[in-house]
Amino acid sequence: MHAAVLWLIFALVLAGAEALTGDMFLLMLGGGALAASGISWLTDWPVWADGTVFLIVSVLLLVLVRPALRRRLTPAHVPRLGIEALEGKNALVLARISRDEGQVKLDGEVWTARPLNEADVYEPGESVTVLQIDGATAVVFKSGP
């Protein structure tokens, strides 16, 4: 069997294996094997030269193409969902918040609330920031001056 056919089969196997991983690593190696197959078919170089072409093209693809391709295919930022999306948002104090009681209006919903520092007290009408959600209670602190 001619070396070009073997390199082509190797390239197809690597591309198929990439479908299982999705990391773009094996695809770059498959590109190197495809380049080696093309060189082997076009020239009468020895097998070690085809291997050198495979190595050089694979490294170039891994260094130059893979990072740009991964940036393009990976979402810039994953949106926060559920209670994680509420952390960091401002809330309006509806009922006096102290160590044992309190309510805030957060994203249009009424939540029970407690201050981050037990000694803090927030009066109705004040603006607070949600640090975290603890069960069904918003842990808040004073936002701004």
C-alpha positions as CSV (number, residue, x, y, z in Angstrom):
1,M,0.0,0.0,0.0
2,H,1.3,3.4,-0.9
3,A,2.4,5.7,2.0
4,A,0.0,8.5,0.8
5,V,-3.0,6.1,1.4
6,L,-1.7,5.2,4.9
7,W,-1.3,8.9,5.8
8,L,-4.9,9.6,4.4
9,I,-6.3,6.7,6.5
10,F,-4.4,8.1,9.6
11,A,-5.9,11.6,8.9
12,L,-9.4,10.2,8.7
13,V,-9.0,8.1,11.9
14,L,-7.8,11.2,13.7
15,A,-10.7,13.3,12.4
16,G,-13.1,10.6,13.4
17,A,-11.6,10.4,16.9
18,E,-11.9,14.2,17.2
19,A,-15.7,13.8,16.8
20,L,-15.6,11.9,20.2
21,T,-13.4,14.4,22.1
22,G,-14.3,17.9,20.7
23,D,-11.0,19.3,21.9
24,M,-9.6,20.3,18.5
25,F,-6.3,18.5,19.2
26,L,-6.8,15.4,17.2
27,L,-8.2,17.5,14.3
28,M,-5.0,19.4,14.1
29,L,-3.0,16.2,14.0
30,G,-5.4,15.0,11.3
31,G,-4.5,18.1,9.3
32,G,-0.8,17.3,9.7
33,A,-1.5,13.7,8.5
34,L,-3.5,15.1,5.5
35,A,-0.6,17.3,4.6
36,A,1.8,14.4,4.8
37,S,-0.5,12.4,2.6
38,G,-0.5,15.1,0.0
39,I,3.3,15.5,0.1
40,S,3.7,11.7,-0.2
41,W,1.4,11.6,-3.2
42,L,3.0,14.5,-5.0
43,T,6.6,13.7,-4.3
44,D,8.8,10.7,-4.0
45,W,10.3,11.7,-0.7
46,P,11.3,9.0,1.9
47,V,8.8,8.2,4.7
48,W,10.9,10.1,7.3
49,A,10.4,13.3,5.2
50,D,6.6,12.7,5.2
51,G,6.8,12.3,9.0
52,T,8.7,15.6,9.2
53,V,5.9,17.3,7.2
54,F,3.4,15.7,9.5
55,L,5.2,17.0,12.6
56,I,5.8,20.6,11.3
57,V,2.2,21.0,10.0
58,S,0.7,19.5,13.1
59,V,2.7,21.8,15.4
60,L,1.8,24.9,13.3
61,L,-1.9,24.0,13.4
62,L,-1.8,23.4,17.1
63,V,0.0,26.7,17.8
64,L,-1.6,29.0,15.2
65,V,-5.0,27.6,14.3
66,R,-6.3,25.7,17.3
67,P,-6.3,28.7,19.8
68,A,-8.2,30.9,17.3
69,L,-10.6,28.2,16.5
70,R,-11.3,27.4,20.2
71,R,-11.9,31.1,20.9
72,R,-14.3,31.3,18.0
73,L,-16.3,28.2,19.0
74,T,-16.3,28.7,22.8
75,P,-18.9,31.2,24.1
76,A,-17.3,34.3,25.6
77,H,-19.1,34.0,28.9
78,V,-21.6,31.6,30.2
79,P,-24.7,33.4,31.5
80,R,-25.4,32.9,35.2
81,L,-28.8,31.3,35.9
82,G,-31.0,30.8,38.8
83,I,-30.0,32.2,42.2
84,E,-26.4,32.7,40.9
85,A,-27.8,35.4,38.6
86,L,-29.2,37.3,41.7
87,E,-25.8,37.6,43.4
88,G,-24.4,41.1,43.0
89,K,-27.7,42.7,42.2
90,N,-29.2,45.7,44.0
91,A,-32.3,45.2,46.1
92,L,-34.7,47.6,47.8
93,V,-35.4,47.1,51.5
94,L,-39.1,46.6,52.1
95,A,-39.1,45.7,55.8
96,R,-36.5,46.6,58.3
97,I,-33.5,44.2,58.0
98,S,-31.8,43.1,61.2
99,R,-30.2,39.9,62.4
100,D,-33.6,38.0,62.7
101,E,-35.9,39.7,60.2
102,G,-36.2,41.6,57.0
103,Q,-37.5,41.7,53.4
104,V,-36.1,43.0,50.1
105,K,-37.5,43.4,46.7
106,L,-35.1,41.7,44.3
107,D,-35.8,41.4,40.6
108,G,-39.5,42.0,41.2
109,E,-39.8,39.4,43.9
110,V,-40.0,39.7,47.6
111,W,-37.2,37.8,49.5
112,T,-36.5,37.4,53.1
113,A,-33.2,39.0,53.9
114,R,-30.5,39.2,56.6
115,P,-27.5,41.5,56.8
116,L,-24.0,40.2,56.1
117,N,-22.8,41.6,59.5
118,E,-25.2,40.7,62.3
119,A,-24.9,44.2,63.9
120,D,-26.0,46.0,60.7
121,V,-29.6,47.3,60.4
122,Y,-31.2,48.5,57.2
123,E,-34.4,50.6,57.1
124,P,-37.1,50.4,54.4
125,G,-36.3,52.4,51.3
126,E,-32.6,51.8,51.5
127,S,-30.7,50.2,48.6
128,V,-28.6,47.1,49.4
129,T,-26.6,44.6,47.4
130,V,-27.1,40.9,47.4
131,L,-23.9,39.1,48.4
132,Q,-25.3,35.6,48.2
133,I,-28.5,33.6,48.5
134,D,-28.6,31.3,51.5
135,G,-31.5,28.9,51.1
136,A,-34.5,31.3,50.6
137,T,-32.8,34.2,52.3
138,A,-30.8,37.0,50.6
139,V,-27.6,37.9,52.5
140,V,-27.2,41.7,51.8
141,F,-24.9,44.5,52.6
142,K,-25.1,48.3,52.2
143,S,-24.3,49.4,48.7
144,G,-22.8,52.8,48.2
145,P,-22.1,55.6,50.7
